[in-house]
Amino acid sequence: MQFICDVAQGQAWFRIETEAEATRESELMRHAVEKHFRRAREEALHSFNPAGVPFIEQDIMRASHVRRMMPIFLTLRDAEGAALVTAMLPPTGQKDPGFRPILVGPGNSDPYPGHAAAIAALGRHFGIMLDRALCYPYRRGP
């Protein structure tokens, strides 16, 4: 995992970089981030065109392409390393009208009541608004 930013109360956001990390996040949080990570990685891999890239450089260029094309998957961890929130942001980390950011807590619960300040800090870090009405996909009622 790659450190992204610190937030209040010893919490920090980290980027999920591998399928193994996504699998562990799914296990800890009891949701399907692993499935979404795998699907996004496969789509990015299939969109790579090695034409014109020397064979010796293809692995490096493929990895760079995948990183640019995949959504950014993140996890909020407390000081002891416990997973608190999982996020999926646009590949660029910037506002993208064609991409809906997703933030969920354990078991796809609403992360905003307990972690709104940490979510706001993540939004400030990337320069995007992570509004609950847009980012929490299981919202019911008003």
C-alpha positions as CSV (number, residue, x, y, z in Angstrom):
1,M,0.0,0.0,0.0
2,Q,1.1,3.5,-0.7
3,F,0.6,6.2,2.0
4,I,-1.6,9.1,0.7
5,C,-2.3,11.4,3.6
6,D,-2.7,11.6,7.4
7,V,-6.0,12.6,8.9
8,A,-7.2,13.3,12.5
9,Q,-6.9,10.8,15.4
10,G,-4.0,8.9,14.0
11,Q,-5.9,7.8,10.9
12,A,-4.4,7.7,7.4
13,W,-5.4,7.0,3.9
14,F,-3.5,4.5,1.8
15,R,-3.7,3.5,-1.8
16,I,-4.5,-0.1,-2.5
17,E,-2.0,-1.1,-5.2
18,T,-2.2,-4.9,-5.6
19,E,-4.9,-7.5,-6.0
20,A,-3.6,-9.1,-2.7
21,E,-4.2,-5.8,-0.9
22,A,-7.7,-5.6,-2.5
23,T,-8.4,-9.2,-1.4
24,R,-7.4,-8.4,2.2
25,E,-9.5,-5.2,2.2
26,S,-12.5,-7.2,1.1
27,E,-11.9,-9.7,3.9
28,L,-11.5,-7.0,6.5
29,M,-14.4,-4.9,5.4
30,R,-16.8,-7.6,4.2
31,H,-17.5,-6.1,0.8
32,A,-16.5,-6.6,-2.8
33,V,-13.7,-4.2,-3.5
34,E,-11.6,-7.1,-4.6
35,K,-14.0,-7.8,-7.5
36,H,-14.1,-4.1,-8.6
37,F,-10.3,-3.9,-8.3
38,R,-9.8,-7.0,-10.4
39,R,-12.3,-5.9,-13.1
40,A,-10.8,-2.4,-13.3
41,R,-7.3,-3.9,-13.6
42,E,-8.3,-6.3,-16.3
43,E,-10.0,-3.5,-18.3
44,A,-6.9,-1.4,-18.1
45,L,-4.7,-4.3,-19.1
46,H,-6.8,-5.0,-22.1
47,S,-6.7,-1.4,-23.2
48,F,-2.9,-1.4,-23.4
49,N,-1.6,-1.3,-26.9
50,P,2.1,-2.3,-27.1
51,A,2.4,-1.2,-30.7
52,G,5.5,0.9,-31.2
53,V,6.9,0.1,-27.7
54,P,10.2,-1.8,-27.7
55,F,9.7,-5.3,-26.2
56,I,12.1,-4.6,-23.4
57,E,10.0,-1.6,-22.3
58,Q,6.6,-3.2,-22.6
59,D,6.2,-4.3,-19.0
60,I,7.2,-0.9,-17.6
61,M,4.8,0.9,-20.1
62,R,2.0,-1.6,-19.3
63,A,2.3,-1.0,-15.6
64,S,2.3,2.7,-16.1
65,H,-0.8,2.5,-18.3
66,V,-2.7,0.4,-15.8
67,R,-1.9,2.9,-13.0
68,R,-3.2,5.8,-15.2
69,M,-6.3,4.0,-16.3
70,M,-7.5,2.3,-13.1
71,P,-9.7,4.0,-10.6
72,I,-7.8,4.9,-7.4
73,F,-8.7,2.4,-4.6
74,L,-8.0,3.6,-1.1
75,T,-8.4,2.4,2.5
76,L,-8.7,4.5,5.6
77,R,-6.8,2.9,8.5
78,D,-6.6,3.7,12.2
79,A,-3.4,3.9,14.2
80,E,-3.5,0.1,14.8
81,G,-4.0,-0.6,11.1
82,A,-7.7,-1.5,11.3
83,A,-9.7,-0.9,8.1
84,L,-12.4,1.8,8.5
85,V,-13.5,3.0,5.0
86,T,-12.8,1.9,1.5
87,A,-12.9,4.5,-1.4
88,M,-12.8,4.3,-5.2
89,L,-11.9,7.6,-6.9
90,P,-11.5,8.6,-10.6
91,P,-8.3,7.4,-12.2
92,T,-6.9,10.9,-12.3
93,G,-7.8,11.6,-8.7
94,Q,-9.6,14.7,-10.0
95,K,-13.3,15.4,-10.6
96,D,-14.5,13.4,-13.6
97,P,-18.2,13.9,-14.6
98,G,-18.3,10.4,-16.1
99,F,-17.1,8.7,-12.9
100,R,-19.0,8.2,-9.6
101,P,-16.7,8.0,-6.6
102,I,-17.7,5.3,-4.1
103,L,-17.1,5.3,-0.3
104,V,-18.3,2.5,1.9
105,G,-17.7,1.2,5.4
106,P,-17.6,-2.3,6.8
107,G,-20.3,-4.5,5.1
108,N,-21.1,-1.6,2.7
109,S,-22.3,0.5,5.6
110,D,-22.5,4.3,5.5
111,P,-19.0,5.6,6.4
112,Y,-20.0,9.2,6.7
113,P,-21.5,9.3,10.3
114,G,-18.2,8.1,11.8
115,H,-15.6,9.3,9.3
116,A,-16.9,12.4,7.6
117,A,-13.8,14.4,8.7
118,A,-11.4,11.8,7.2
119,I,-13.4,11.6,4.0
120,A,-13.4,15.4,3.8
121,A,-9.6,15.3,4.3
122,L,-9.3,12.8,1.4
123,G,-11.4,15.1,-0.8
124,R,-9.2,18.1,0.1
125,H,-6.0,16.0,-0.7
126,F,-7.3,15.2,-4.2
127,G,-9.2,18.5,-4.7
128,I,-12.6,16.9,-5.2
129,M,-15.8,17.1,-3.3
130,L,-16.7,13.7,-1.8
131,D,-20.4,14.4,-1.0
132,R,-22.3,11.6,0.7
133,A,-25.3,12.0,-1.7
134,L,-23.0,11.3,-4.6
135,C,-20.5,8.9,-3.1
136,Y,-22.4,6.5,-0.8
137,P,-24.2,4.2,-3.2
138,Y,-26.6,2.5,-0.7
139,R,-28.2,5.6,0.6
140,R,-31.9,5.0,1.4
141,G,-34.4,7.6,2.4
142,P,-33.8,11.4,2.8
